C-alpha cells in the first residue's frame, strides 16, 4: 500500500512529497542514519546536562522545601511570612519567566550567571516551593500522638522530627515527590531557552541543520520517556521500602 | 517527691484545671478518677508539660517549674525526663519494632551505647511479658501487647514517676488484665505512679490514695477504702453510684 506524506517547507511555497519510510528503502536509510548519528550528541546532552541539572536541582530543592515547610509550620511569624511569600511568588509566576529573569535579567544589575548555574537556581527554587507543600502535608498527616510520644521520652524538637516524624512523613511523600522529580526532568528542557546545551537544545541544533524536526523531536521525546520510565519502578521500590512496617 | 501548687490551665475561655495543689510521696500510687471533662487527663499532661499550665508551680524530685513566669523549651525538655508517660492510644512508633521503640529514648536522648540500650530494652520487654516479640512491628501486636511495649518504652528512660493516662480504656476487655498486671508489679517494686483510670478494681487494690476530680477541682481525696465506701462529698457519691 502506498502511503504518501505531504510536507510543507517553512515558507509554504514549495511543496515536497516524500515517500514513506515504510515503502522507500532510501528514505528509511536516511532517517535511520540521522537518528543513529544524533544519538550520541543527544545522550551527551542528557548525561552532562539534563540528568545532572535535574538531580542537583532536586536535591537542593528538597532541602529548600523541607526548610520552607518547617517555616510554614513554625509558630515564629516572620519565618511564616517569608516562606509564604516565597511559595506564592514561585507558584504564581511561570517557570520560563523565572528562568529568563535569572539568566537574561540579572546581568542588568551586574549579576551574570553561567547558563547551567542559572538553570539550577531556577529549578531548585521551583522544586522548593512546590515540594514544600508536599512535605508540609506529609508532616501534618502524622498524628499528633507521635509528636507527644517523642516528647514524652525526653526528645527535643529536632530529635523528634529527625527520628520519629520525618521517617514516617517520607513514606507519605514518596509518590508526590516522584511526580515532582519526573516533571522536573521534563521541565529541564526549558533550560534550552537559556542556552544550556541539554538534550532538547541538542535536538534543536541538529534539526536546524537537516530540517528533520519531526524525527529529531520524536527521538528526543522517546529519550525523555526512556529516562523517566525507570523512575516509576524506583518509586515503587521506595514506597515498598518505607512502607514495610505497615499493614497491607 | 511531687509537689503541685496552685496549678491552673485554661484553653481560651475554658478553665480546665482550677488552682490544683497536691503532694505525692515517693513510691506512692495515686489513682485519679472522675467524669470525663473533669480535668484528670489535663492534670497528668501538665505534669510532663505536654500541656503548658497557665499558672502554678510543679516540682518533681529536685527539679521545679514555675509557670507564672515564662518557661523555656529546654527546661521543659529536661523536666520531661523525670516522668514516663503511657498513653491511652499507646502511640508506639509504627516504623520501629518493639525493641527499637524501647531503645529509641536511651539511644537518641540519653546517647547510650546501642548494645547497652539493647540489653536493657530486651530485659524490659521480658519483664512486661513480650520477650518473644522483640522484632515485631506495632501493627503485628495486639492492643494489650502494644500498651505493654508503651510501658517498657517509658521505663527505659528510668523516670522518677510514671504517668498513666487511661492505659486500658482502648483495650478489649480480655486484654486489660495483662496490662494491669504489669502496672501492679511496677507498684509493688516501689515506682511512684499517677494513674488516670476507670478500673475501680485496680484503684481499690493498688492505690495508696484515690483522688476524685470534677469540674477542674480535686473534690475529694483519701485512701481507697474510705473513698469507695464512705465518700464525704455528694458529687463523689453520685459518680461512684453511676459507675458501680
HADDOCK unambig.tbl for C-alpha pairs under 7 A between the chains (distance, minus, plus):
assign (segid A and resid 145 and name CA) (segid B and resid 91 and name CA) 5.68 0.50 0.50
assign (segid A and resid 146 and name CA) (segid B and resid 91 and name CA) 5.93 0.50 0.50
assign (segid A and resid 146 and name CA) (segid B and resid 93 and name CA) 6.82 0.50 0.50
assign (segid A and resid 148 and name CA) (segid B and resid 50 and name CA) 6.88 0.50 0.50
assign (segid A and resid 149 and name CA) (segid B and resid 91 and name CA) 6.06 0.50 0.50
assign (segid A and resid 152 and name CA) (segid B and resid 80 and name CA) 6.35 0.50 0.50
assign (segid A and resid 152 and name CA) (segid B and resid 84 and name CA) 6.57 0.50 0.50
assign (segid A and resid 152 and name CA) (segid B and resid 85 and name CA) 6.01 0.50 0.50
assign (segid A and resid 153 and name CA) (segid B and resid 81 and name CA) 6.59 0.50 0.50
assign (segid A and resid 153 and name CA) (segid B and resid 84 and name CA) 6.73 0.50 0.50
assign (segid A and resid 153 and name CA) (segid B and resid 105 and name CA) 5.65 0.50 0.50
assign (segid A and resid 153 and name CA) (segid B and resid 154 and name CA) 6.48 0.50 0.50
assign (segid A and resid 153 and name CA) (segid B and resid 157 and name CA) 6.73 0.50 0.50
assign (segid A and resid 154 and name CA) (segid B and resid 77 and name CA) 5.78 0.50 0.50
assign (segid A and resid 154 and name CA) (segid B and resid 80 and name CA) 5.63 0.50 0.50
assign (segid A and resid 154 and name CA) (segid B and resid 81 and name CA) 5.04 0.50 0.50
assign (segid A and resid 154 and name CA) (segid B and resid 109 and name CA) 6.38 0.50 0.50
assign (segid A and resid 155 and name CA) (segid B and resid 77 and name CA) 6.88 0.50 0.50
assign (segid A and resid 155 and name CA) (segid B and resid 109 and name CA) 5.93 0.50 0.50
assign (segid A and resid 156 and name CA) (segid B and resid 77 and name CA) 6.28 0.50 0.50
assign (segid A and resid 164 and name CA) (segid B and resid 93 and name CA) 6.99 0.50 0.50
assign (segid A and resid 168 and name CA) (segid B and resid 95 and name CA) 6.83 0.50 0.50
assign (segid A and resid 245 and name CA) (segid B and resid 94 and name CA) 6.78 0.50 0.50
assign (segid A and resid 245 and name CA) (segid B and resid 95 and name CA) 5.49 0.50 0.50
assign (segid A and resid 245 and name CA) (segid B and resid 137 and name CA) 6.24 0.50 0.50
assign (segid A and resid 246 and name CA) (segid B and resid 139 and name CA) 6.78 0.50 0.50
assign (segid A and resid 247 and name CA) (segid B and resid 139 and name CA) 6.49 0.50 0.50
